[in-house]
Amino acid sequence: MTAPCPHVPQDLQSQRKPWPADGCAECIAAGHRDWVHLRFCQSCGQVGCCNDSPGKHATSHAHQSEHPLVRSYEPDENWWYCYVDEIVFQVDDAPAAPSHN
């Protein structure tokens, strides 16, 4: 695998996270579901809403936790984003992308 940034682990299979819930954890905890799109943290598995959503929880989580990578958690999308390097990319050898229903 040729990683687009140094934050992508060399052994992606050992980094596999359990498939998370069907929505933004913080929005659900607050009692609403007004997110636009969802992102899946590749360090801990947290699902957060995108920057077009009112809460912007994925970015907030990345900055607070210093977890650098997220994947899209949308059906039929297979892109990643690195908050440190500010790049969008795909990882050819990555396990199948999860998505919510």
Phi and psi in degrees as a GROMACS rama.xvg file:
@    title "Ramachandran Plot"
@    xaxis  label "Phi"
@    yaxis  label "Psi"
@TYPE xy
-102.422  110.949  THR-2
-81.2056  137.383  ALA-3
-75.4987  -15.733  PRO-4
-152.36  161.521  CYS-5
-73.1614  -3.90085  PRO-6
-87.0711  -10.5653  HIS-7
-80.209  122.086  VAL-8
-65.2339  146.575  PRO-9
-66.4281  -38.6784  GLN-10
-105.374  87.9103  ASP-11
-65.5741  -30.492  LEU-12
-65.259  -35.8177  GLN-13
-73.582  -16.8787  SER-14
-94.5638  2.19525  GLN-15
-58.8483  131.07  ARG-16
-102.248  152.05  LYS-17
-64.5334  147.625  PRO-18
-65.1371  126.91  TRP-19
-81.5353  -174.175  PRO-20
-65.4361  -179.635  ALA-21
-93.8076  21.3861  ASP-22
-172.684  179.749  GLY-23
-66.29  119.441  CYS-24
-58.1307  -42.4658  ALA-25
-71.6734  -38.1022  GLU-26
-64.5491  -44.6873  CYS-27
-61.5405  -42.899  ILE-28
-62.0171  -31.2469  ALA-29
-84.4088  -5.08362  ALA-30
87.6107  20.1555  GLY-31
-137.526  163.235  HIS-32
-134.545  52.2216  ARG-33
-101.176  25.9134  ASP-34
-75.2787  159.627  TRP-35
-96.3904  -56.2849  VAL-36
-137.433  161.678  HIS-37
-117.986  150.048  LEU-38
-127.265  146.04  ARG-39
-116.771  111.929  PHE-40
-65.6017  128.774  CYS-41
-86.1661  -3.79581  GLN-42
-91.8888  -42.987  SER-43
-126.071  -11.1902  CYS-44
90.2793  2.89348  GLY-45
-65.3116  140.912  GLN-46
-103.887  129.723  VAL-47
-134.149  160.523  GLY-48
-84.3625  155.624  CYS-49
-77.1212  176.547  CYS-50
-72.0562  -12.3532  ASN-51
-84.1155  -7.79784  ASP-52
-89.7283  153.582  SER-53
-56.5152  -38.9604  PRO-54
-81.313  -27.9689  GLY-55
49.8362  41.2211  LYS-56
-70.3564  -29.2062  HIS-57
-64.473  -46.2908  ALA-58
-66.7418  -41.8542  THR-59
-58.7546  -45.4501  SER-60
-61.0814  -44.2621  HIS-61
-61.2163  -42.522  ALA-62
-72.1282  -40.5475  HIS-63
-71.2258  -39.2473  GLN-64
-91.5245  -15.8152  SER-65
62.2269  30.2547  GLU-66
-86.0385  119.09  HIS-67
-80.6883  -27.3417  PRO-68
-115.586  138.849  LEU-69
-129.349  158.044  VAL-70
-117.992  155.901  ARG-71
-63.1292  141.97  SER-72
-114.051  30.4089  TYR-73
-104.991  144.247  GLU-74
-55.9849  137.906  PRO-75
65.4169  18.4059  ASP-76
-115.305  138.027  GLU-77
-135.274  46.4291  ASN-78
-112.342  157.022  TRP-79
-118.163  162.12  TRP-80
-139.237  135.645  TYR-81
-106.439  117.864  CYS-82
-69.2891  -30.7274  TYR-83
-71.0098  -49.8243  VAL-84
-90.8167  -8.05365  ASP-85
53.7042  51.1519  GLU-86
-131.892  147.89  ILE-87
-103.493  137.65  VAL-88
-159.212  173.119  PHE-89
-119.05  150.939  GLN-90
-117.155  111.497  VAL-91
-60.42  -37.9263  ASP-92
-91.3959  7.20535  ASP-93
-71.1515  147.527  ALA-94
-59.9569  160.833  PRO-95
-51.4361  140.136  ALA-96
-73.5424  135.664  ALA-97
-77.7774  165.176  PRO-98
-158.079  158.833  SER-99
-87.9813  169.18  HIS-100
